[in-house]
């Protein structure tokens, strides 16, 4: 019987794990610890976490984010699950401020014993019931419903509504799923504070910026009729998508090109005129796709 090439084994394992292998997987494949150290010294491999390595690494670039997340979970153990901001990132739910840490949940004593041993990894001890975890392209994570139930009660109003809007706009959840999120929050710290925010969701919001601007406008008593206005050039081409401003002489704008831009207020005055009428501050801020 022909001998299996250990490097072929490692290549196949890495291909299934976003380019990441563990020290234990190397040992089982027949790759020695000295070989691993040599590859790390030569920067062919990069140590991402405790006993987890990125193979065929690019020395001058940052490792792929999915590889970093994968390494954190592999290092934490077979029961590790991505949660909170990391789970939202994997599901594609926008709205959280940038968080380079990888949030991992471990059951019981595993979390307590290893809470501070992993740089860049935040270990949590969440009670996860059957059906509250899923797999996202091979990485274990809390489901979108559970992820939002955990996050919404921990963050501020603007961030919470941004998360909910994003999940609806990107069709990760449908409006009826928000009832499941609320039910999952019942009896948990921060749930009563967060519950009214669900009435402010709007599935039309395509970015956290749109959500935040809309909420600020609602707070000022002038909820917008439309969330976006297309700004066109003389040829009729869309050059920017502008959103209603909370205040000030200019609009928040998302250009169609990569270069940022701000649209002067007079340029947008005609299009926004019907939004400037005085309205009661209690005018509902939510719209299609929200639940009450």
N, C-alpha and C positions, 0 to 999 in steps of 0.2 A: 504494500500500500504506500502510495507516495506521501511524502511529508507535506503538511499544510504550511504555507508561507505565513509567518506571523504578521508580516506587514500587509499582506492581502486581507487578513482577518481584521486588522486595525482599520484599514481603509474602508471596509464594508461597515464596520461599527460606526465610524465617524460619519459616513454618508447618511446613516439613519438618525444621527444625533446632532445635526447642524454643525458638523465638523469637530465635535467634542468627544473625547474619550477620557475614561477615568484610569487611575493607577491600577485599580483592581482588574479592569478590562484588559489593560496592557499585560498584567501578570498572567491572566488566564490565556491570553493569546501567545505567550512565550516571549514577550518583549521585556527585557530586564530593566530594573530601576536605573542602572547606569546608562543604558541607551536613552531612557527618557531624559535624564539629566543632560546628556550630551546634546540631544535635540533642542532642549530649552536653552542651553548655553549658546548654541549656534543660531538661535532665534528661528529655527524651522518650526518649532512648537512654542506656544505661549501658555504659561500657567495662568489660568483664569481664576481658579479658586482652589480650595483645599482638595488636592488630588484630582483635579480636573484640568485637562489641557486642550488647547485648540491646535489641531494639526494643520499643516500647510498654511501657517499664519503669514500675514503680510506685516513685516517688521515696522513699516512706517505708518501704518494705518490703525485705527481703532478696531477692535474685534467686532464682528456683527452683534447687534443687540440680542438677537435670538440665541446666539452662541453663549453670550453672557448669562442669559436667563437659564438656558439648558444646563450650563456648568453649575450654577447655584443649586438647581434642583437635584442634579446628580450627586453633588457633594453632600447635600442635606440628607439624602437617603431615599429608599424606594417609596416611602409614604409621603414624600413632599409634594405639595400642591401650590402652584402660583396663585396668589390672591391679591385683593385690594388693587392698588394702582397698577401692579404688574399684570394682573388678570385683565384689567380694563385695556391695557396696552395690547395684550395678545388678541383680545376680541375686536380691537379697532374702535373702542369707545373713547372719544376725545373729550377733553374738558379739564383733566387734571394738570396741575403745574408739573413741569419736568421733574422727574424723580429717578435718579440713576440707580438707586438701591433696588434690589430685587426682593420683593415681598413674598415670603414663603410661609405656608402653614404646615406645622407638624403636630401630630397628635400627642397629647399628654406630656409625659416625662421627656420625650425626645426634644421638645421645644425648650423645656426648662434647662436641660443639661447642656444645650449647645447655643444658648441665646446670644452670646457675644464672641463666638469663636470664628465667625466667617465675615471678613471685611466685605462691605458692600452688600451684605445680605441681612434683611430684617426678618427675623423669625417670629412667627405668631402662633398662638395656640387657639385655633378656631374649632368649634364643634361643627363638623360638616356631616350632614345627614345624607343618606342615600339619595341620589338624584341631584345633589347640589354641586357635583363636580363633573367635568367633561374633559375632552381632549381637544386641544387646538393645534392642529398640524403636528401631532405627536407629543405635545407638552401638556401635562395635566394641569388644570386650572379650575377655579370655581366657575360655575355657569354665569352667563350674563345677568340673570335675575339675582343670583346670590351675590355677585360682585357689586351690583348697584345697591342692594340692600345693605351691604357692609359699608360702602363708600358714602352714600347719600347722608347717612346719619352722622358721619364723622367730619364732613366738610361744611363750608359756608354755603349760603343760599345760591349765590351766583355760580359757584362750581357745581353744586348739586343739580341745578336746572340745566346747566351746560351738559352734564353727563347724561341726563335723561333725554334731552333734545337730541344729542348725538346718537344715542341708541335707537331712537325712533327714526331719525332722518336716514340713517344708514341701514335701516330695516333689520337691525340686530334683534330688536324687540318690536312688537306691535302694541298699540295703545292698551289693549286688554291685558297685556303682560304687566303693566304698571300696577295693577291690582295685586298681582302675585308679589311684586317687590314690596308693596306696602304691608301685605299680610306677613311677609317674612321678617319685617322690621318690628312687628308688634311685640311690646314688652322689652325691647332692647333700648339701651341708653341712647338718647338723641332722636328716637323715633318720633315722639310727639312734636318736637321742634321742627322736624323735617317734613312732616305730613302735609302741611299747607302748600309746600313748594310744588307738589305734584299738579296742582291746579294751574300752574304757570308754564307747563311744558308746551312746546310747539314743534311739531315734527318738520316744519318747513325750514327751521334754522340749520344752515349748512356748516356752521362753524361755531366754536365757543364765543368768538368775537360777536357774531350776530346775536347770540343769546344774551350776552352781557349788555350790549347796547340796547336791545329791546327791553330788558328788565329795568335799566336805568331810565329809559324813556317812560315806562309805565310808572315808575316811582315818582316821576315828575308830573304825572297826570296827562301825558300825551302818548298813549300806546299807539304804535304805528299801524296803519292799515296794511302795509306791505313790509316784508322784512328786507327785500332787496329791490334795487332799481338798477337796470342795465344802463351803463354810460356808454354812448356810441360816438364814434368819430363822424366826420362828414360823409364817409363812404357807407355808414350804417353798420360798421363792424363794432362789436362789443369790445371796449378797451378796458373796462373795469366794472366790478360789481360793487355798488355803494350801499351802505347800510345807514339807517337812521341814527344820527348822533345823539348822545346823551346831552351834550351842551357844547358850546364853542362855535367858532366860525367855519369849521370845516367838517367834512364827513369822514367816517372811517371807510376805507375802500380797499377792496381786494383786487389787484390788477390781474388781467389775464396773462400778462407777461410776468417774468420773474422779478422785475425791479419794483420795489415798493413805491406807492404814490399816494398823494392826498388830493382829493377833489375840492377846489375852493367852493365856499357856500353859494355864491351867486350863480355858479354854473349849474347848481342843483336846485335852485330856488323854485323854478316852475314845477318841476316834478314832485317836489315835496310840499307844495303849497297846501294841498288838501289835508296834510298831516298836522299842520300847525294850528288848527282850530282848537279852542279851549275845550277840554273835556274833564269830567270828574275824575279825581285821582283813583276812584274805586272801579273805573272801567276795567273789565277783565283783561288780563294780559295774555292768557293762553289762547290757543286757536287750534286749527285742525291737528288731530293726532294726540291731543291731551285728554286726560281724564280728570274728573273732579272727585 
